[in-house]
Amino acid sequence: MDTDLYTSALLYKADPRAVIADIGIDLALEMLDQMLLIRHFEARGEQSYQQGKVWGFYHAYTGQEGVQTAITHALGKEKNLYAATYRCHALALLLGMTPEQGMAELFGKVTGNAGGRGGSMHMYTKNMFGGSGIVGGQWPLGAGLAFSLKYRNIKDEVAVVFGGDGSTPQGTFHESLNLAQLWKLPCIFVVENNMISMGTQIERTTSCIPIAENMSKAYGMKSYTVDGINLTDVYDLFKKIKKEVLETSKPVLVEVLCQRFKGHSISDAATYRSKEEVEEMKKKDPIDAFKKLLKENCGFTDEEFEKRSEIQKAMVIKAVQAAEKADFPSIDTLEEGVMVD
């Protein structure tokens, strides 16, 4: 990522050929498919929003697909505990939510992931605890999930919590880092830094840049910074981090540099970025970068890429059609789900 704020010497680097060999072609193609699914899901979700079929806010993950795809595969999906921001569609899809459940939730239908009650910002799986609509609200939750692992003496899992750069000045972020380090909690704090927060450049909102390298020092915490455009760098780093956290039971702060191709939400015209700047960003598409790597190392072809992309697109279109036909929740169920059964 070209920026004067981050030097190449700061970024964690892995040998892409060695990582691809470690991943293997089958898993590499699975990760590509999942990035394509996320891309098509967001595109159709946005389209449905613009048609008035999806209400509320809609925060797309378009342009950041390689980050959470790499992390969930490196750490493991079946175990570990995850928490996310309101930009949560991708993580839910990666951790077991079907496209049908996700699209129906966007439409507010009873067949949705949360029964049509949560919408775009509140999606869950058996080990993903939201989707949080509160800026910075997920940081204490991540620390709490890590505490639950330590309290139950679960030694082969970690808690992972994602947040944007715009939430790092929040008190919740610093309180969570402090407690996690103080109590030696197995938590990985992941700052997905797209350099823009909601709509203000990071150098105008944050006094400590780079974020992880500087803020971790206040809490005696280990930190890493990695370029999220390169899936292989992220994958290799998080395999390393998981081993460290499990061995030490200490938290780690990670800053992943990434970029969203859209505005903060669909209603955001993103006038704070020029068209030229956005077009330049799109040249560093994580999906294109991974496709190029597969072509160079695995004999992958453009024709195979298009075929796989069409399969994922068809799945999402089918999910949209199912969501359109599904029922809205009955008003008789309005008070359900308030208390735990």
Sequence and secondary structure as in RCSB ss.txt:
>XXXX:A:sequence
MDTDLYTSALLYKADPRAVIADIGIDLALEMLDQMLLIRHFEARGEQSYQQGKVWGFYHAYTGQEGVQTAITHAL
GKEKNLYAATYRCHALALLLGMTPEQGMAELFGKVTGNAGGRGGSMHMYTKNMFGGSGIVGGQWPLGAGLAFSLK
YRNIKDEVAVVFGGDGSTPQGTFHESLNLAQLWKLPCIFVVENNMISMGTQIERTTSCIPIAENMSKAYGMKSYT
VDGINLTDVYDLFKKIKKEVLETSKPVLVEVLCQRFKGHSISDAATYRSKEEVEEMKKKDPIDAFKKLLKENCGF
TDEEFEKRSEIQKAMVIKAVQAAEKADFPSIDTLEEGVMVD
>XXXX:A:secstr
   TTS GGGS    HHHHHHHH HHHHHHHHHHHHHHHHHHHHHHHHHHTTSS S     TT HHHHHHHHHHH
 SSSSEEE  S  HHHHHHTT  HHHHHHHHTT TTSTTTTSSGGG   BTTB    SSTTTHHHHHHHHHHHHH
HTT  S  EEEEEEGGGTTSHHHHHHHHHHHHTT  EEEEEEE S TTTS GGGT SSSSHHHHHGGGGT EEEE
EETT HHHHHHHHHHHHHHHHHH   EEEEEE   SS SSTT   TTS HHHHHHHHTT HHHHHHHHHHHHH  
 HHHHHHHHHHHHHHHHHHHHHHHHS    GGGTTTTSS  
